[in-house]
Amino acid sequence: MEADQIRLGKEWLEEFLRLAGMSSTVSAEVSSNLPEESCWLTIDETRLQPNQVQSLIGPDGAVLDSTQYLMNAILNLGHDRDYQGAYTIELAGYRLRRFAELKAMADQAAEQVRQTGEEFELKSLSSAERRQVHTMLKEYGDLETYSRGQEPDRRLVVRLLQSEA
């Protein structure tokens, strides 16, 4: 990711927070050691009240997800695919905790599918979380994943890899 994309991401998020009456600084990190390959923008929670942190995260991370989606859409609008960046907004360790939860759910689903031979559905995941679990389960060569249903009841299905016959 280019330095000016990182700067734009920080500036956009800091302005968003300022306009919401929750001024705070944002730090940026691009690293392969993070769960998702994107520019992680971490909001400094020390300048926020606990109720402000909760309102920015929202129930089940819905507000954080929506803000992140809006940010990615706005900052990538009109840019060639080669110049588009991916931004992940982190606050109070929510993303890292949720990633660990999703990894545990993915591993449990994989184990159950292997033991029973039957497909397993993961429910109540946002589209971003479904994408993360799809990516996590790609490492299992004997399993495949796909999404079933329509929003808001879309589910991720894990099953044994179907052989081409």
N, C-alpha and C positions, 0 to 999 in steps of 0.2 A: 504494500500500500504506500502510496506517495505521501511525502511529508505535508503537502498542502491539503490532501484529503483528510489526514489526521487532524490538522489544524482546523479545518472546516467543521469536522465532527465535534471537536471540543467546543468551538465557538457556538455552533448551533445548539448543543445541549445546555451550555451555560446560559445562553439567551432564553431558551425555553424555560429553564428553572427561574430565571430572573422575572420573566413575564408571569410565571405562576406564583410569584411572591415567595420563592424559596431559593434565594441566591445561594449558590455554592460553587466551589471550584470542581473541575473535572480533570482527572489525569487519564492519559492514554497509554496503552501498551499493545504492541503487536508482537506476538511471540508464538512459536509453535508449541510451547509448553502449556498453553491455555486449551480448554476443552474444545473451543471452536476456532477455526482459522478466520479471524476477523480482527478488527481494531476494537479492543475492549476499552470502553470509556467508563471509568469508575467515578461515581459521584461521591464527593467528600461528605460523608454523613455527619461529621462532627459539627457542622454548621446548621444542621437541621434538627428540629424537634422530633421526638418519636412519632407523633401523629402525622408529621409531614413525610417521614420515611414510609410509614404505613400507607398513606394515601398515594405516594408515588409508586409503591409496589402494587397495591390493590389486591383484591381477593384472588388467590392462586396466581399472583403475578400478572394479572390481566392488564393493569395500567402500565406496568413496565413493558410488557409485550407490545401494547398498542403504541406507546411512545417510541419504542425501538423500531416498530414497523413504519410509523410515520417518518421518523428520521431517515431510515434507509430509503424510503420512497422519495422523499423530498431531495435528499442529497445526491441521489443517483438519476433523477429525472432528467432526460435529455442528454445523458452521457453515453458514449459508446460503451459496449460491454467491457472492453479492455480497461476502461477508466473507472468503472463502477467499483465501489468499495462496499465491504460488509462491516456493519457496526453492531456491537453487542453492548448494551447498557447494563452495568453492574451497580448494585446498591446494597449495602449492608450484607454482602456475601450471599445474596439470594441466588444468583445464577450458579455459583459454585456448589451451593447446597442442593439446588434443584438438579444440577447435572449429576451429582452423586446419587440422588434418588432415582433418576431416570436410568442410570447405569445399572443400579441394583434391580430395577423392574425389568430391564432388558435381559439381564443375566438370568433372572428367575423365569421369565417367559421362555428363554432358550432352553433352560434345563427341563421345564415342564413339557415342552414340545418334544424334546428328545426322549423323555421318559415315556410319554403317552402315545406319541405319534400323531396326536391330534393338534389341530391349529389352536392358537391362543389369541384372544383379542385383548388389546390394551385400550381402555376407554378413558375418557376425560382428559385427553391431552390436547394442547393447543397445536396448531399446524406447525409451529416452530419446534415444539417438543416431539411431534411425530417425526419430523425431518431428522432431529438429533438421534432418535432411537433407530430409524432406518439406517443411518450412518454407523451407529454403534454395532448393529447386528450384521453389517456387511462383512465383518471380520470372521463370521462363522460361515464356512464354506458349505455346510450342509443345510443351511436355513435360508429362507427368503421372506421378505416382508412386502406388504402392500397395504393401501388404505381402502376401507370399505365404508359405504354410507355417505350421507350428506351432512354438512354442517347444520346444526351444532352437534349432531350425533355421529360424527365421523370417527372411526376407530382404526387402529393399526393392527393388522393381522400378522402373526408370526406362524410360519409352518415349515415343515420339512421341504427341502428343495424338490420340486417336481421334476422327475427325469423326462427327457425328451424321448418319447416312444413312438 
